Amino acid sequence: MKWFKKKEKQERQNKTGVDLETFDWISITLVSFTTIIGIGLLALCLASSYATIKGINLTNQRTCLCNGQIR
């Protein structure tokens, strides 16, 4: 009887914990790949937006210094 209760308690503890053996390498690889691609695309979009904003700000300047005169 004690052995059965001990085994039952151990099974309950095993069910509540995360069993790393259930994760296969393919799913881990896919999750890490999509995470890296997502971060890369986010960085690319942010860099593109930053460059676009800076480009617009540089071309919309109304004053330029030409031959010492301000136009």
PyMOL commands that place a pseudoatom at each C-alpha (Angstrom):
pseudoatom trace, name=CA, resn=MET, resi=1, chain=A, elem=C, hetatm=0, pos=[0.000, 0.000, 0.000]
pseudoatom trace, name=CA, resn=LYS, resi=2, chain=A, elem=C, hetatm=0, pos=[2.798, 2.422, 0.848]
pseudoatom trace, name=CA, resn=TRP, resi=3, chain=A, elem=C, hetatm=0, pos=[4.547, 1.581, -2.389]
pseudoatom trace, name=CA, resn=PHE, resi=4, chain=A, elem=C, hetatm=0, pos=[1.386, 2.322, -4.384]
pseudoatom trace, name=CA, resn=LYS, resi=5, chain=A, elem=C, hetatm=0, pos=[0.842, 5.694, -2.693]
pseudoatom trace, name=CA, resn=LYS, resi=6, chain=A, elem=C, hetatm=0, pos=[4.470, 6.624, -3.180]
pseudoatom trace, name=CA, resn=LYS, resi=7, chain=A, elem=C, hetatm=0, pos=[4.281, 5.731, -6.862]
pseudoatom trace, name=CA, resn=GLU, resi=8, chain=A, elem=C, hetatm=0, pos=[1.010, 7.666, -7.264]
pseudoatom trace, name=CA, resn=LYS, resi=9, chain=A, elem=C, hetatm=0, pos=[2.531, 10.732, -5.603]
pseudoatom trace, name=CA, resn=GLN, resi=10, chain=A, elem=C, hetatm=0, pos=[5.562, 10.508, -7.870]
pseudoatom trace, name=CA, resn=GLU, resi=11, chain=A, elem=C, hetatm=0, pos=[3.339, 10.280, -10.962]
pseudoatom trace, name=CA, resn=ARG, resi=12, chain=A, elem=C, hetatm=0, pos=[1.404, 13.387, -9.896]
pseudoatom trace, name=CA, resn=GLN, resi=13, chain=A, elem=C, hetatm=0, pos=[4.660, 15.301, -9.462]
pseudoatom trace, name=CA, resn=ASN, resi=14, chain=A, elem=C, hetatm=0, pos=[5.825, 14.192, -12.892]
pseudoatom trace, name=CA, resn=LYS, resi=15, chain=A, elem=C, hetatm=0, pos=[2.592, 15.362, -14.531]
pseudoatom trace, name=CA, resn=THR, resi=16, chain=A, elem=C, hetatm=0, pos=[2.810, 18.873, -13.089]
pseudoatom trace, name=CA, resn=GLY, resi=17, chain=A, elem=C, hetatm=0, pos=[6.423, 19.443, -14.185]
pseudoatom trace, name=CA, resn=VAL, resi=18, chain=A, elem=C, hetatm=0, pos=[7.445, 20.221, -17.724]
pseudoatom trace, name=CA, resn=ASP, resi=19, chain=A, elem=C, hetatm=0, pos=[8.755, 17.127, -19.430]
pseudoatom trace, name=CA, resn=LEU, resi=20, chain=A, elem=C, hetatm=0, pos=[11.504, 18.242, -21.776]
pseudoatom trace, name=CA, resn=GLU, resi=21, chain=A, elem=C, hetatm=0, pos=[11.519, 14.909, -23.560]
pseudoatom trace, name=CA, resn=THR, resi=22, chain=A, elem=C, hetatm=0, pos=[8.131, 15.681, -25.114]
pseudoatom trace, name=CA, resn=PHE, resi=23, chain=A, elem=C, hetatm=0, pos=[9.633, 18.536, -27.122]
pseudoatom trace, name=CA, resn=ASP, resi=24, chain=A, elem=C, hetatm=0, pos=[11.316, 17.246, -30.236]
pseudoatom trace, name=CA, resn=TRP, resi=25, chain=A, elem=C, hetatm=0, pos=[14.182, 18.981, -31.943]
pseudoatom trace, name=CA, resn=ILE, resi=26, chain=A, elem=C, hetatm=0, pos=[12.142, 19.954, -34.969]
pseudoatom trace, name=CA, resn=SER, resi=27, chain=A, elem=C, hetatm=0, pos=[9.708, 22.068, -32.971]
pseudoatom trace, name=CA, resn=ILE, resi=28, chain=A, elem=C, hetatm=0, pos=[12.528, 23.714, -31.015]
pseudoatom trace, name=CA, resn=THR, resi=29, chain=A, elem=C, hetatm=0, pos=[14.310, 24.522, -34.270]
pseudoatom trace, name=CA, resn=LEU, resi=30, chain=A, elem=C, hetatm=0, pos=[11.160, 25.946, -35.857]
pseudoatom trace, name=CA, resn=VAL, resi=31, chain=A, elem=C, hetatm=0, pos=[10.384, 28.135, -32.856]
pseudoatom trace, name=CA, resn=SER, resi=32, chain=A, elem=C, hetatm=0, pos=[13.915, 29.521, -32.686]
pseudoatom trace, name=CA, resn=PHE, resi=33, chain=A, elem=C, hetatm=0, pos=[14.034, 30.048, -36.462]
pseudoatom trace, name=CA, resn=THR, resi=34, chain=A, elem=C, hetatm=0, pos=[10.739, 31.955, -36.550]
pseudoatom trace, name=CA, resn=THR, resi=35, chain=A, elem=C, hetatm=0, pos=[11.791, 34.021, -33.532]
pseudoatom trace, name=CA, resn=ILE, resi=36, chain=A, elem=C, hetatm=0, pos=[15.077, 35.009, -35.168]
pseudoatom trace, name=CA, resn=ILE, resi=37, chain=A, elem=C, hetatm=0, pos=[13.351, 35.796, -38.477]
pseudoatom trace, name=CA, resn=GLY, resi=38, chain=A, elem=C, hetatm=0, pos=[10.720, 37.875, -36.647]
pseudoatom trace, name=CA, resn=ILE, resi=39, chain=A, elem=C, hetatm=0, pos=[13.334, 39.900, -34.806]
pseudoatom trace, name=CA, resn=GLY, resi=40, chain=A, elem=C, hetatm=0, pos=[15.263, 40.408, -38.052]
pseudoatom trace, name=CA, resn=LEU, resi=41, chain=A, elem=C, hetatm=0, pos=[12.178, 41.619, -39.908]
pseudoatom trace, name=CA, resn=LEU, resi=42, chain=A, elem=C, hetatm=0, pos=[11.299, 43.964, -37.064]
pseudoatom trace, name=CA, resn=ALA, resi=43, chain=A, elem=C, hetatm=0, pos=[14.811, 45.440, -37.119]
pseudoatom trace, name=CA, resn=LEU, resi=44, chain=A, elem=C, hetatm=0, pos=[14.643, 45.790, -40.909]
pseudoatom trace, name=CA, resn=CYS, resi=45, chain=A, elem=C, hetatm=0, pos=[11.295, 47.604, -40.732]
pseudoatom trace, name=CA, resn=LEU, resi=46, chain=A, elem=C, hetatm=0, pos=[12.516, 49.920, -37.989]
pseudoatom trace, name=CA, resn=ALA, resi=47, chain=A, elem=C, hetatm=0, pos=[15.707, 50.721, -39.912]
pseudoatom trace, name=CA, resn=SER, resi=48, chain=A, elem=C, hetatm=0, pos=[13.734, 51.356, -43.092]
pseudoatom trace, name=CA, resn=SER, resi=49, chain=A, elem=C, hetatm=0, pos=[11.301, 53.632, -41.276]
pseudoatom trace, name=CA, resn=TYR, resi=50, chain=A, elem=C, hetatm=0, pos=[14.150, 55.514, -39.627]
pseudoatom trace, name=CA, resn=ALA, resi=51, chain=A, elem=C, hetatm=0, pos=[15.939, 56.004, -42.953]
pseudoatom trace, name=CA, resn=THR, resi=52, chain=A, elem=C, hetatm=0, pos=[12.733, 57.141, -44.634]
pseudoatom trace, name=CA, resn=ILE, resi=53, chain=A, elem=C, hetatm=0, pos=[11.994, 59.674, -41.911]
pseudoatom trace, name=CA, resn=LYS, resi=54, chain=A, elem=C, hetatm=0, pos=[15.560, 60.966, -41.948]
pseudoatom trace, name=CA, resn=GLY, resi=55, chain=A, elem=C, hetatm=0, pos=[15.492, 61.186, -45.748]
pseudoatom trace, name=CA, resn=ILE, resi=56, chain=A, elem=C, hetatm=0, pos=[12.250, 63.158, -45.727]
pseudoatom trace, name=CA, resn=ASN, resi=57, chain=A, elem=C, hetatm=0, pos=[13.580, 65.497, -43.065]
pseudoatom trace, name=CA, resn=LEU, resi=58, chain=A, elem=C, hetatm=0, pos=[16.772, 66.116, -45.023]
pseudoatom trace, name=CA, resn=THR, resi=59, chain=A, elem=C, hetatm=0, pos=[15.003, 66.833, -48.319]
pseudoatom trace, name=CA, resn=ASN, resi=60, chain=A, elem=C, hetatm=0, pos=[12.341, 69.098, -46.814]
pseudoatom trace, name=CA, resn=GLN, resi=61, chain=A, elem=C, hetatm=0, pos=[14.770, 71.651, -45.428]
pseudoatom trace, name=CA, resn=ARG, resi=62, chain=A, elem=C, hetatm=0, pos=[13.841, 75.091, -46.751]
pseudoatom trace, name=CA, resn=THR, resi=63, chain=A, elem=C, hetatm=0, pos=[17.155, 76.844, -46.151]
pseudoatom trace, name=CA, resn=CYS, resi=64, chain=A, elem=C, hetatm=0, pos=[20.447, 76.042, -47.796]
pseudoatom trace, name=CA, resn=LEU, resi=65, chain=A, elem=C, hetatm=0, pos=[23.740, 77.867, -47.732]
pseudoatom trace, name=CA, resn=CYS, resi=66, chain=A, elem=C, hetatm=0, pos=[24.787, 78.681, -51.289]
pseudoatom trace, name=CA, resn=ASN, resi=67, chain=A, elem=C, hetatm=0, pos=[27.613, 81.171, -51.876]
pseudoatom trace, name=CA, resn=GLY, resi=68, chain=A, elem=C, hetatm=0, pos=[27.125, 82.631, -48.408]
pseudoatom trace, name=CA, resn=GLN, resi=69, chain=A, elem=C, hetatm=0, pos=[23.455, 83.474, -49.018]
pseudoatom trace, name=CA, resn=ILE, resi=70, chain=A, elem=C, hetatm=0, pos=[20.515, 81.916, -47.234]
pseudoatom trace, name=CA, resn=ARG, resi=71, chain=A, elem=C, hetatm=0, pos=[17.622, 81.099, -49.526]
for i in range(1, 71): cmd.bond("trace and resi %d" % i, "trace and resi %d" % (i + 1))
show_as sticks, trace
zoom trace
